[in-house]
Amino acid sequence: MDEDEDAPPEEMTMKLTALDKDTGQAIPDMRFQITLLFGRRPRPYGIFSADEKGEVIVDLPPERIKRLSIQTVSSDYPPSEMSWNTENGEKIPTNHVFKVSKKAL
């Protein structure tokens, strides 16, 4: 079968990593809140928790994603957000590292 523009998009796997910006150490308790935009309004996709290496693998759905937003959630670190808008030609990466600094006490 030839590949063409009308072929359904494949499911995509994305690895997220959380590192402390100052020490380079993994942040094992980091959570990633993911929001997807397919049609007219964004939909929450889920909250994913990092493992002891500060990593989590997320399986994104096969629908054509117009926009992907990821926000970090942690009690020790302020939120950090990253988003990709495929309608503007941005490609969603298969790997992204969040480097965050601790909150000031």
Backbone as a ProteinNet text record, in pm:
[ID]
protein_1_A
[PRIMARY]
MDEDEDAPPEEMTMKLTALDKDTGQAIPDMRFQITLLFGRRPRPYGIFSADEKGEVIVDLPPERIKRLSIQTVSSDYPPSEMSWNTENGEKIPTNHVFKVSKKAL
[TERTIARY]
83.8	0	88.3	60.5	137	92.5	189.3	153.4	102.3	-7	-58	-106.1	-145.8	-185.6	-308.9	-392.5	-516.6	-500.3	-381.2	-359.3	-381.7	-442.4	-463.7	-331.1	-323.3	-197.8	-173.7	-47.5	-12.5	-7.1	-26.1	-9.2	137.2	159.9	295.5	333.2	454.8	504.6	599.1	583.4	666	726	856.7	924.1	946	897.8	916.5	1012.9	1100.5	1199	1198.1	1207.8	1217.1	1351.7	1427.3	1558.1	1563.1	1633.4	1657.2	1757.8	1719.9	1803.8	1938.8	1941.6	2064.4	2157.9	2101.8	2185.5	2196	2102.8	2101.7	2043.2	1995.6	1939.3	1796.4	1759.6	1623.1	1526.3	1402.7	1298.2	1194.6	1205.5	1120.6	973.2	937.9	796.8	724.2	786.8	726	606.4	502.2	386.7	374	324.3	306.6	158.2	100.1	-41.3	-48.8	-116.3	-118.6	-257.7	-260.8	-384.2	-366.3	-466.8	-461.1	-572.4	-544.5	-645.9	-661.3	-781.4	-812	-903.2	-1011.1	-1112.6	-1110.3	-1220.5	-1233.2	-1186	-1191.6	-1151.7	-1055.3	-966	-868.2	-937.3	-878.2	-930.2	-816.4	-842.2	-740.4	-716	-590.6	-556.6	-514.6	-460.5	-422	-304.4	-280.9	-165.4	-77.4	48.7	141.7	254.1	287.3	389.7	523.3	629.4	764.7	809.3	897.3	955.7	1075.6	1152.1	1266.4	1375.3	1374.6	1471.7	1415.7	1297.7	1237	1175.1	1147.4	1098.5	960.5	886.9	760	740.9	683.9	652.1	501.3	462.3	321.9	286.2	180.4	129.2	21.1	50.9	-46.3	-142.3	-267	-366.1	-335.4	-391.9	-362.6	-437.3	-529.2	-599.2	-499.7	-536.8	-449.7	-453.5	-343.6	-334.4	-300.3	-382.7	-354.5	-257	-275.2	-188	-172.3	-49.8	-17.6	43.7	-12.8	41.7	75.1	190.2	232.8	275.2	220.1	257.8	310.2	421.9	476.1	402	383.7	315.5	400.7	441.4	523.5	506.5	518.7	510.2	639.6	751.2	880.7	924.9	858.9	899.9	781	803.8	694.3	657	533.4	491.9	576.7	599.3	667.9	580.6	565.2	476.9	548.1	514.4	566.4	450.7	443.3	338	389.7	324	356.7	227.9	230.2	113.6	144.2	84.9	115.2	56.1	-46.7	-104	-7.6	88.8	192.4	317.9	307.1	420.1	515.1	482.8	570.1	548.5	658.3	650.4	655.3	570.1	570.9	689.1	779.2	897	861.4	947.8	927.3	996.4	1067.6	1143.8	1150.5	1119.9	1133.6	1180.2	1276.2	1330.7	1289.3	1224.7	1192.9	1303.4	1368.2	1469.6	1410.7	1385.6	1316.1	1397.5	1380.8	1448.9	1351.9	1404.3	1320.5	1262.9	1149.1	1086.1	1175.9	1177.4	1251.5	1175.5	1248.9	1185.1	1158.7
-118.5	0	124.9	214.9	339.2	433.5	507.9	607.8	731.2	786	908.8	1002.3	1121.4	1223.6	1183.4	1094.7	1058.4	940.7	886.7	775.8	826	745	791.3	812	915	937.3	825.1	798.6	692	746.7	656.8	695.1	734	832.9	880.6	865.1	824.4	812.3	928	989.9	1103.9	1078.7	1099.3	1083.9	1222	1240.2	1366.7	1344.3	1440.6	1431.7	1562.8	1552.1	1671	1670.5	1779.8	1794.9	1926	1924.3	2046.7	2130.4	2253.9	2341.2	2368.9	2378.7	2415.5	2297.6	2179.3	2063.5	1960.4	1964.4	1863.6	1730.9	1725.1	1601.5	1580	1454	1418.1	1459.7	1491.6	1526.9	1414.5	1320.3	1201.3	1225	1333.2	1352.7	1448.3	1483	1576.7	1511.5	1592.2	1547.3	1636.9	1578.7	1650.8	1651	1769.8	1783.2	1813.1	1724.8	1736	1775.3	1875.9	1922.3	1914.5	1858.9	1844.2	1925.4	1978.3	2047.1	1971.5	1916.5	1847.5	1933.7	1979.1	2054.8	2200.1	2243.7	2385.2	2418.5	2321.2	2354.5	2250.9	2297.9	2206.4	2105.1	1985.9	1881.5	1829.2	1815.3	1754.8	1610.5	1571.6	1435.2	1350.2	1415.3	1340.4	1402.4	1349.1	1389.5	1265.9	1279.3	1167.3	1194.2	1095.9	1112	1055	1130.3	1086.6	973.5	888	779.9	833.7	743.8	786.9	856	838.7	905.5	1037	1076.6	1201.2	1188.6	1064.7	1041.3	976.2	1001.9	933.4	920.8	809.1	787	808.2	892.8	923.4	877.5	798.3	758.2	857.3	937.4	1035.4	967	1012.2	947.1	968.8	883	893.2	1005.3	1075	1185.5	1293.8	1372.2	1482.2	1591.8	1604.8	1703	1838.6	1939.4	2074.5	2144.4	2117	2180	2086.7	2078.1	1998.9	2093.4	2094.8	2176.4	2084.6	2107.6	2030.2	2128.4	2108.8	2192.8	2102.9	2144	2067.7	2105.9	2006.2	2027.4	1963.4	2044.3	1993.6	2084.3	2025.6	2107.1	2185.5	2140	2204.5	2298.9	2293	2371.4	2448.5	2572.3	2646.5	2580	2602	2541.3	2591.8	2502.1	2535.5	2480	2555.4	2509.4	2513.6	2416.5	2410.2	2368.4	2426.1	2384.5	2386.9	2305.5	2296.4	2312	2397.4	2422.2	2369.1	2255.3	2192.9	2271.6	2353.7	2435.8	2546	2578.2	2677.2	2609.4	2478.9	2405.8	2348.1	2364.4	2308.9	2158.2	2085.1	1939.7	1903.6	1809.4	1761.7	1666.2	1693.6	1607.6	1475.3	1378.2	1250.3	1251.1	1360.7	1369.9	1517	1547.5	1685.7	1685.1	1773.5	1784.8	1919.6	1915.2	2037.3	2058.2	2175.9	2211	2324.1	2292.6	2388.9	2417.2	2540.6	2581.7	2575.2	2543.8	2535.2	2670.6	2665.2	2788.2	2851.6	2983.8	3055	3039.9	3018.5	3000.6	3134.2
0	0	0	-90.5	-96.4	14.1	67.3	167.3	95.1	145.9	87.1	197	158	253.9	333.9	280.3	347.1	443	453.4	546.2	688.5	773.7	911.3	982.2	1065.5	1137.9	1237.1	1262.6	1356	1497.8	1592.9	1732.2	1751.5	1835.3	1855.7	2003.5	2027.8	2164.8	2191.7	2308.5	2345.5	2483.2	2493.6	2623	2682.2	2805.7	2876.5	2991.6	3014.5	3121.3	3199	3331.7	3417.7	3488.2	3470	3534.1	3610.2	3722.6	3798.2	3719.3	3688.8	3604.7	3669.7	3803.3	3873.1	3897.7	3926.3	3960.5	3848	3751.8	3646.3	3691.5	3817.5	3871.9	3822.1	3810.5	3771.4	3881.8	3843	3938.8	3937.3	4032.2	4027.6	4058	4129	4162.9	4067.9	3956.3	3861.3	3792.6	3772.5	3695	3572.7	3464.9	3338.8	3303.7	3296.3	3261.3	3111.5	3037.7	2891.3	2843	2755.2	2692.4	2541.5	2473.6	2327.9	2263.4	2145.5	2066.2	1935	1913.5	1787.2	1702.3	1761.6	1689	1729.3	1790.4	1825.8	1965.4	2058.1	2195.4	2251.2	2339.7	2400.6	2491.9	2498.8	2587.2	2673.9	2805.1	2890.8	2846.3	2839	2797.6	2916.8	3019	3137.7	3209.3	3329.3	3408.9	3424.4	3387.8	3385.5	3484.8	3567.4	3670.6	3625.2	3654.1	3618.8	3711.3	3659.1	3739.2	3817.5	3879.2	3961.7	3879.2	3746.7	3659.8	3605	3654	3607.5	3469.4	3426.1	3290.1	3290	3183.5	3159.5	3008.3	2967.7	2827	2810.6	2715.8	2691.2	2550	2539.2	2408.6	2368.3	2266.3	2218	2121.5	2115.6	2029.9	1881.5	1795.2	1652	1580	1646	1579.3	1540.5	1443.8	1401.4	1508.2	1578.1	1686.5	1625.5	1654.8	1607.8	1702.2	1833	1931.6	2050.7	2100.4	2218.2	2320.8	2442.8	2551.4	2667.9	2727.9	2844.2	2952.4	3073.1	3186.6	3297.3	3357	3469.1	3596.6	3685.3	3812.4	3921.5	4021.6	4131.1	4252.6	4371.6	4492.9	4516.6	4459.7	4482.7	4371.8	4257.1	4140.4	4085.4	4036.3	3973.4	3840.4	3794	3667.1	3550.3	3457.3	3332.5	3221.1	3113.2	3005.8	2871.7	2788	2651.4	2562.3	2443.1	2350.1	2206.6	2125.8	1983.9	1905.7	1803.4	1719.3	1580	1546.2	1417	1300.6	1326.7	1219.9	1176.5	1262.4	1228.3	1174.1	1148	1091.5	1195	1323.9	1427.1	1436	1451.9	1466.6	1613.9	1652.8	1790.3	1804.2	1898.5	1913.3	1981.5	1968.2	2037.1	2173.2	2202.3	2325.8	2366.2	2493.2	2539.4	2684.8	2715.3	2850.1	2908.1	3024.7	3099	3200.8	3196.1	3294.9	3378.8	3506.6	3592.7	3718.2	3769.7	3893	4009.4	4127.5	4248.2	4281.7	4353	4401.3	4507	4509.8	4613.7	4745.9	4851.6	4983.4	5050.5
[MASK]
+++++++++++++++++++++++++++++++++++++++++++++++++++++++++++++++++++++++++++++++++++++++++++++++++++++++++

